Amino acid sequence: MLMRAALLVSLSLLAACATGAVYTQNIRSWVGKSQENLMAVWGEPTKIEDSDGTRTVTYISSRTSDDQPRVTTKPGATPAGPLQCETQFFIENGTVVRFAFDGNDCKTK
């Protein structure tokens, strides 16, 4: 039983890493694209901030863990808090120059 639990944890962590890598690749593909193109595909951002010639376009998504089947790392454990992802695109002269993201639900949909 312990081996099975360890295998499930390992597979869950591996899947999370793979999902993060795919999301990173997807977000990285926006570098060099226009803000106009970004917003046409991603929609209206959660917020836009301008500072020192750089515009930060932020998208925040969140949902409860009840929206998806529960995945836990320990028997009897429950996911902590909401699932969310904050993705930021940094734009200079109308072009995405870099990105950042953080959260426990950053994945390509």
VEXTIBA-118966 format. One record per residue (C-alpha): residue number from 1; x, y, z. Coordinates in steps of 0.02 Angstrom, whole numbers, plus 32768, in hexadecimal, padded with zeros to 4 digits. Example, Ala and Ser with C-alpha at 12.3 -4.5 7.8 and 13.67 -1.06 7.14 Angstrom:
BEGIN
<site><sedren>1</sedren><x>8267</x><y>7F1F</y><z>8186</z></site>
<site><sedren>2</sedren><x>82AC</x><y>7FCB</y><z>8165</z></site>
//
This chain:
BEGIN
<site><sedren>1</sedren><x>8000</x><y>8000</y><z>8000</z></site>
<site><sedren>2</sedren><x>808E</x><y>8077</y><z>8029</z></site>
<site><sedren>3</sedren><x>80E2</x><y>8054</y><z>7F81</z></site>
<site><sedren>4</sedren><x>8040</x><y>807B</y><z>7F26</z></site>
<site><sedren>5</sedren><x>802D</x><y>8120</y><z>7F83</z></site>
<site><sedren>6</sedren><x>80E2</x><y>814E</y><z>7F5B</z></site>
<site><sedren>7</sedren><x>80C6</x><y>8125</y><z>7EA4</z></site>
<site><sedren>8</sedren><x>8029</x><y>8191</y><z>7E9E</z></site>
<site><sedren>9</sedren><x>8084</x><y>8223</y><z>7EEE</z></site>
<site><sedren>10</sedren><x>8115</x><y>8211</y><z>7E73</z></site>
<site><sedren>11</sedren><x>809F</x><y>820C</y><z>7DDF</z></site>
<site><sedren>12</sedren><x>8040</x><y>82A4</y><z>7E1E</z></site>
<site><sedren>13</sedren><x>80E1</x><y>8307</y><z>7E33</z></site>
<site><sedren>14</sedren><x>811F</x><y>82D2</y><z>7D87</z></site>
<site><sedren>15</sedren><x>807A</x><y>8307</y><z>7D38</z></site>
<site><sedren>16</sedren><x>8082</x><y>83AF</y><z>7D91</z></site>
<site><sedren>17</sedren><x>8132</x><y>83CD</y><z>7D4F</z></site>
<site><sedren>18</sedren><x>80FE</x><y>839E</y><z>7C9F</z></site>
<site><sedren>19</sedren><x>8066</x><y>840F</y><z>7CA9</z></site>
<site><sedren>20</sedren><x>80D3</x><y>84A0</y><z>7CE7</z></site>
<site><sedren>21</sedren><x>814E</x><y>8484</y><z>7C59</z></site>
<site><sedren>22</sedren><x>80C2</x><y>8489</y><z>7BD8</z></site>
<site><sedren>23</sedren><x>807C</x><y>8528</y><z>7C26</z></site>
<site><sedren>24</sedren><x>8128</x><y>8579</y><z>7C26</z></site>
<site><sedren>25</sedren><x>813E</x><y>854C</y><z>7B6F</z></site>
<site><sedren>26</sedren><x>8093</x><y>8593</y><z>7B45</z></site>
<site><sedren>27</sedren><x>80B2</x><y>8636</y><z>7BA2</z></site>
<site><sedren>28</sedren><x>8162</x><y>8647</y><z>7B5B</z></site>
<site><sedren>29</sedren><x>8119</x><y>8640</y><z>7AAB</z></site>
<site><sedren>30</sedren><x>80CC</x><y>86EC</y><z>7ACB</z></site>
<site><sedren>31</sedren><x>8175</x><y>8742</y><z>7ADA</z></site>
<site><sedren>32</sedren><x>8189</x><y>87AE</y><z>7A3F</z></site>
<site><sedren>33</sedren><x>80CE</x><y>87B6</y><z>7A1C</z></site>
<site><sedren>34</sedren><x>8068</x><y>8856</y><z>7A26</z></site>
<site><sedren>35</sedren><x>7FFC</x><y>888A</y><z>7AB8</z></site>
<site><sedren>36</sedren><x>7F6C</x><y>8897</y><z>7A3E</z></site>
<site><sedren>37</sedren><x>7F82</x><y>87E1</y><z>7A09</z></site>
<site><sedren>38</sedren><x>7F94</x><y>87A9</y><z>7ABF</z></site>
<site><sedren>39</sedren><x>7EF3</x><y>87FC</y><z>7AF4</z></site>
<site><sedren>40</sedren><x>7E95</x><y>87BE</y><z>7A5B</z></site>
<site><sedren>41</sedren><x>7EBC</x><y>870B</y><z>7A90</z></site>
<site><sedren>42</sedren><x>7EC1</x><y>8718</y><z>7B4E</z></site>
<site><sedren>43</sedren><x>7E33</x><y>8796</y><z>7B5E</z></site>
<site><sedren>44</sedren><x>7E22</x><y>8827</y><z>7BD5</z></site>
<site><sedren>45</sedren><x>7EAA</x><y>881F</y><z>7C5C</z></site>
<site><sedren>46</sedren><x>7E87</x><y>8823</y><z>7D16</z></site>
<site><sedren>47</sedren><x>7EF2</x><y>88BF</y><z>7D24</z></site>
<site><sedren>48</sedren><x>7F6C</x><y>892C</y><z>7CC3</z></site>
<site><sedren>49</sedren><x>7FF5</x><y>8993</y><z>7D15</z></site>
<site><sedren>50</sedren><x>8072</x><y>8A0A</y><z>7CC6</z></site>
<site><sedren>51</sedren><x>811B</x><y>8A31</y><z>7D16</z></site>
<site><sedren>52</sedren><x>81BD</x><y>8A76</y><z>7CCE</z></site>
<site><sedren>53</sedren><x>8193</x><y>8A4C</y><z>7C19</z></site>
<site><sedren>54</sedren><x>8159</x><y>899B</y><z>7C3E</z></site>
<site><sedren>55</sedren><x>80A4</x><y>8967</y><z>7C3D</z></site>
<site><sedren>56</sedren><x>8075</x><y>88D0</y><z>7CA7</z></site>
<site><sedren>57</sedren><x>7FDC</x><y>8873</y><z>7C69</z></site>
<site><sedren>58</sedren><x>7F9C</x><y>87FA</y><z>7CEE</z></site>
<site><sedren>59</sedren><x>7F23</x><y>8769</y><z>7CDD</z></site>
<site><sedren>60</sedren><x>7EE4</x><y>8714</y><z>7D7B</z></site>
<site><sedren>61</sedren><x>7E7C</x><y>8677</y><z>7D7A</z></site>
<site><sedren>62</sedren><x>7E3B</x><y>8619</y><z>7E11</z></site>
<site><sedren>63</sedren><x>7DC3</x><y>858D</y><z>7E39</z></site>
<site><sedren>64</sedren><x>7D9C</x><y>851D</y><z>7EC9</z></site>
<site><sedren>65</sedren><x>7DE1</x><y>846E</y><z>7ED3</z></site>
<site><sedren>66</sedren><x>7D2C</x><y>8430</y><z>7EC9</z></site>
<site><sedren>67</sedren><x>7D2E</x><y>8460</y><z>7E10</z></site>
<site><sedren>68</sedren><x>7DA1</x><y>83CC</y><z>7DEE</z></site>
<site><sedren>69</sedren><x>7DBA</x><y>831D</y><z>7E35</z></site>
<site><sedren>70</sedren><x>7E1F</x><y>8325</y><z>7ED5</z></site>
<site><sedren>71</sedren><x>7ED6</x><y>82F7</y><z>7EC9</z></site>
<site><sedren>72</sedren><x>7F31</x><y>82E6</y><z>7F6D</z></site>
<site><sedren>73</sedren><x>7FDF</x><y>82B2</y><z>7FA1</z></site>
<site><sedren>74</sedren><x>7FAF</x><y>8258</y><z>8042</z></site>
<site><sedren>75</sedren><x>7F1C</x><y>81E7</y><z>806A</z></site>
<site><sedren>76</sedren><x>7E96</x><y>8251</y><z>80BC</z></site>
<site><sedren>77</sedren><x>7EE7</x><y>82F6</y><z>808A</z></site>
<site><sedren>78</sedren><x>7E83</x><y>837D</y><z>8034</z></site>
<site><sedren>79</sedren><x>7EC4</x><y>8403</y><z>7FBE</z></site>
<site><sedren>80</sedren><x>7EEB</x><y>84A6</y><z>8018</z></site>
<site><sedren>81</sedren><x>7E91</x><y>8542</y><z>7FDF</z></site>
<site><sedren>82</sedren><x>7E59</x><y>8577</y><z>7F33</z></site>
<site><sedren>83</sedren><x>7EB2</x><y>8549</y><z>7E93</z></site>
<site><sedren>84</sedren><x>7EF7</x><y>85E3</y><z>7E3D</z></site>
<site><sedren>85</sedren><x>7F72</x><y>8625</y><z>7DBF</z></site>
<site><sedren>86</sedren><x>7FB4</x><y>86D5</y><z>7DA5</z></site>
<site><sedren>87</sedren><x>8008</x><y>86F2</y><z>7CFD</z></site>
<site><sedren>88</sedren><x>8060</x><y>8795</y><z>7CD3</z></site>
<site><sedren>89</sedren><x>809D</x><y>87D1</y><z>7C2B</z></site>
<site><sedren>90</sedren><x>8118</x><y>8862</y><z>7C28</z></site>
<site><sedren>91</sedren><x>8103</x><y>88D1</y><z>7B90</z></site>
<site><sedren>92</sedren><x>8179</x><y>8954</y><z>7B4B</z></site>
<site><sedren>93</sedren><x>8152</x><y>89BA</y><z>7AAF</z></site>
<site><sedren>94</sedren><x>80B6</x><y>8950</y><z>7A91</z></site>
<site><sedren>95</sedren><x>8115</x><y>88AA</y><z>7A92</z></site>
<site><sedren>96</sedren><x>811D</x><y>881F</y><z>7B16</z></site>
<site><sedren>97</sedren><x>81D1</x><y>881A</y><z>7B54</z></site>
<site><sedren>98</sedren><x>81C4</x><y>87A2</y><z>7BE7</z></site>
<site><sedren>99</sedren><x>8149</x><y>8746</y><z>7C55</z></site>
<site><sedren>100</sedren><x>812E</x><y>8700</y><z>7D03</z></site>
<site><sedren>101</sedren><x>80AF</x><y>868F</y><z>7D53</z></site>
<site><sedren>102</sedren><x>808B</x><y>864A</y><z>7DFF</z></site>
<site><sedren>103</sedren><x>8007</x><y>85DB</y><z>7E4B</z></site>
<site><sedren>104</sedren><x>7FCF</x><y>8529</y><z>7E67</z></site>
<site><sedren>105</sedren><x>7F61</x><y>8520</y><z>7DCC</z></site>
<site><sedren>106</sedren><x>7FCD</x><y>8564</y><z>7D3E</z></site>
<site><sedren>107</sedren><x>7FAE</x><y>84EF</y><z>7CAE</z></site>
<site><sedren>108</sedren><x>7F7F</x><y>84F4</y><z>7BF9</z></site>
<site><sedren>109</sedren><x>7EC6</x><y>84D9</y><z>7BE6</z></site>
//
